[in-house]
Amino acid sequence: MKQAELGFTFDISHTFASYCEANEINQAFIITDENTRKFCLPLLPQRFPVITIPPGEVSKTLATVETILGELLEKNAGRHAVIFNLGGGVVTDIGGFAASIYKRGIRYVNIPTTLLGMVDAAIGGKTGVDFQFYKNYLGTFYQPDAVLVSLQFLDTLPEEEKESAWAEVVKTALIAGKEVVRMIKSEEPLPKIIASVASLKQEICEKDPRDEDIRQLLNFGHTIGHAYESYRLSIGDPVMHGTAVAKGMLYETILAVRLGLLSDAEADRMLNLITDQTHVSGLNEEEFRGLMPFLAGDKKNRQGFIVFSLPTAIGQGAYGIKVPQADLKF
Ligand SMILES: NC(=O)c1ccc[n+]([C@@H]2O[C@H](COP(=O)([O-])OP(=O)(O)OC[C@H]3O[C@@H](n4cnc5c(N)ncnc54)[C@H](O)[C@@H]3O)[C@@H](O)[C@H]2O)c1
């Protein structure tokens, strides 16, 4: 499966215009949410009709996809129309999904406007929506033609969104990118780090487009992290995704040592980096007990075992590691 063209720019208006010209795009639609319509759309040359959805995870439903498809139909979008998704992971996941099924699939381009989108969600061709109580339950693997990354959009992104996404930057570096760990530690410029993490994700997805193999490395911190997120939601006190992933990484790093996969010295360095970079502390006993029931429902589980992706050294990891739930200790 061919991956998208990945482009970095400091002038999204110019890049957008030249992309449209070079690809002879005559009919296109821009999908935004209400925030990206307000803050990000003005940075593009206004050439195409805009479809706007409400912001946030609540929009990731089949009903929103139906609304988008309805608007495409009403505006006579043809088979050669192109969708530009201008937004964070919510917009790129939904817009990509709509593109993948409209007239059996039309072209689309992601223009991520959140840090998470730039380093993760906009890359790799996973599209989809939530269904009933399950996150990302319906979807397709459908590659965008291009991902156009511009840091200009980060100027208006709320600080807490950046902090949350930074945990994913640290995760990708620790499990798959020793060089990026070095860049983070030596405080290299943000554009350089973002470009490296985005390219790393792209490289991994190229090797394993359907998430059957090495792409699972990127789940580091997420087995415990997702269960913790669900637990916090269940007690009516939700946390940012990045906080949950950071807590997950802290626990899973120690688990890697217990399983003999990682040395104490490497683990210490990793734990320090995670806390320094995310300012998140490890799980307390109450949180650990609280999340346990939610581990059982993880879709990565196999026959009573909980499946983890764990670090084996800084910047390296192993995936598909099965641990009996009873062996998980506080
Ligand atoms: N497809 C994948 O591979 C993949 C990977 C990771 C995450 N995801 C999905 O991504 C979603 C989370 O993405 P996200 O963190 O980007 O959240 P998001 O898309 O909800 O954006 C976060 C908030 O920031 C606002 N916003 C976006 N850009 C802005 C800007 N430049 N200025 C001001 N406000 C802006 C949005 O309107 C929203 O309120 C989840 O649904 C998750 O499942 C998908």
The ligand as an SDF file (V2000), in Angstrom:
LIG
                    3D

 44 48  0  0  0  0  0  0  0  0999 V2000
   -5.8670    7.6910   12.5390 N   0  0  0  0  0  0  0  0  0  0  0  0
   -4.9050    7.5530   13.4190 C   0  0  0  0  0  0  0  0  0  0  0  0
   -3.8760    6.8920   13.1460 O   0  0  0  0  0  0  0  0  0  0  0  0
   -4.9900    8.2200   14.7460 C   0  0  0  0  0  0  0  0  0  0  0  0
   -3.8850    8.2660   15.6010 C   0  0  0  0  0  0  0  0  0  0  0  0
   -4.0040    8.9230   16.8100 C   0  0  0  0  0  0  0  0  0  0  0  0
   -5.1950    9.5200   17.1620 C   0  0  0  0  0  0  0  0  0  0  0  0
   -6.2660    9.4580   16.3290 N   0  0  0  0  0  0  0  0  0  0  0  0
   -7.5410   10.1070   16.6770 C   0  0  0  0  0  0  0  0  0  0  0  0
   -7.3140   11.5070   16.7590 O   0  0  0  0  0  0  0  0  0  0  0  0
   -8.2900   12.0770   17.6130 C   0  0  0  0  0  0  0  0  0  0  0  0
   -7.6250   13.1010   18.5240 C   0  0  0  0  0  0  0  0  0  0  0  0
   -6.9970   14.0590   17.6990 O   0  0  0  0  0  0  0  0  0  0  0  0
   -6.5640   15.4990   18.2430 P   0  0  0  0  0  0  0  0  0  0  0  0
   -5.8350   15.3400   19.5160 O   0  0  0  0  0  0  0  0  0  0  0  0
   -5.9090   16.1740   17.1050 O   0  0  0  0  0  0  0  0  0  0  0  0
   -7.9610   16.1410   18.6680 O   0  0  0  0  0  0  0  0  0  0  0  0
   -9.0610   17.0370   17.9190 P   0  0  0  0  0  0  0  0  0  0  0  0
   -9.0870   16.7950   16.4730 O   0  0  0  0  0  0  0  0  0  0  0  0
  -10.3020   16.8320   18.6830 O   0  0  0  0  0  0  0  0  0  0  0  0
   -8.5140   18.5150   18.1960 O   0  0  0  0  0  0  0  0  0  0  0  0
   -8.4140   18.9810   19.5220 C   0  0  0  0  0  0  0  0  0  0  0  0
   -9.1260   20.3120   19.6980 C   0  0  0  0  0  0  0  0  0  0  0  0
   -8.3290   21.3490   19.1140 O   0  0  0  0  0  0  0  0  0  0  0  0
   -9.1120   22.1280   18.1920 C   0  0  0  0  0  0  0  0  0  0  0  0
   -8.1430   22.5700   17.1840 N   0  0  0  0  0  0  0  0  0  0  0  0
   -7.5610   21.8260   16.2290 C   0  0  0  0  0  0  0  0  0  0  0  0
   -6.6040   22.5410   15.6110 N   0  0  0  0  0  0  0  0  0  0  0  0
   -6.6060   23.7660   16.1570 C   0  0  0  0  0  0  0  0  0  0  0  0
   -5.8240   24.9290   15.9540 C   0  0  0  0  0  0  0  0  0  0  0  0
   -4.8040   24.9390   15.0930 N   0  0  0  0  0  0  0  0  0  0  0  0
   -6.1060   26.0340   16.6910 N   0  0  0  0  0  0  0  0  0  0  0  0
   -7.1000   26.0000   17.6310 C   0  0  0  0  0  0  0  0  0  0  0  0
   -7.8530   24.9220   17.8950 N   0  0  0  0  0  0  0  0  0  0  0  0
   -7.5950   23.8010   17.1620 C   0  0  0  0  0  0  0  0  0  0  0  0
  -10.1720   21.1750   17.7280 C   0  0  0  0  0  0  0  0  0  0  0  0
  -11.2870   21.8740   17.2440 O   0  0  0  0  0  0  0  0  0  0  0  0
  -10.4820   20.4100   19.0130 C   0  0  0  0  0  0  0  0  0  0  0  0
  -11.3400   21.1660   19.8080 O   0  0  0  0  0  0  0  0  0  0  0  0
   -8.9500   10.9420   18.3700 C   0  0  0  0  0  0  0  0  0  0  0  0
  -10.2460   10.7420   17.8660 O   0  0  0  0  0  0  0  0  0  0  0  0
   -8.0730    9.7350   18.0310 C   0  0  0  0  0  0  0  0  0  0  0  0
   -8.7940    8.5260   17.9970 O   0  0  0  0  0  0  0  0  0  0  0  0
   -6.1830    8.8370   15.1290 C   0  0  0  0  0  0  0  0  0  0  0  0
  1  2  1  0
  2  3  2  0
  2  4  1  0
  4  5  1  0
  4 44  2  0
  5  6  2  0
  6  7  1  0
  7  8  2  0
  8  9  1  0
  8 44  1  0
  9 10  1  0
  9 42  1  0
 10 11  1  0
 11 12  1  0
 11 40  1  0
 12 13  1  0
 13 14  1  0
 14 15  2  0
 14 16  1  0
 14 17  1  0
 17 18  1  0
 18 19  2  0
 18 20  1  0
 18 21  1  0
 21 22  1  0
 22 23  1  0
 23 24  1  0
 23 38  1  0
 24 25  1  0
 25 26  1  0
 25 36  1  0
 26 27  1  0
 26 35  1  0
 27 28  2  0
 28 29  1  0
 29 30  1  0
 29 35  2  0
 30 31  1  0
 30 32  2  0
 32 33  1  0
 33 34  2  0
 34 35  1  0
 36 37  1  0
 36 38  1  0
 38 39  1  0
 40 41  1  0
 40 42  1  0
 42 43  1  0
M  CHG  2   8   1  16  -1
M  END
$$$$
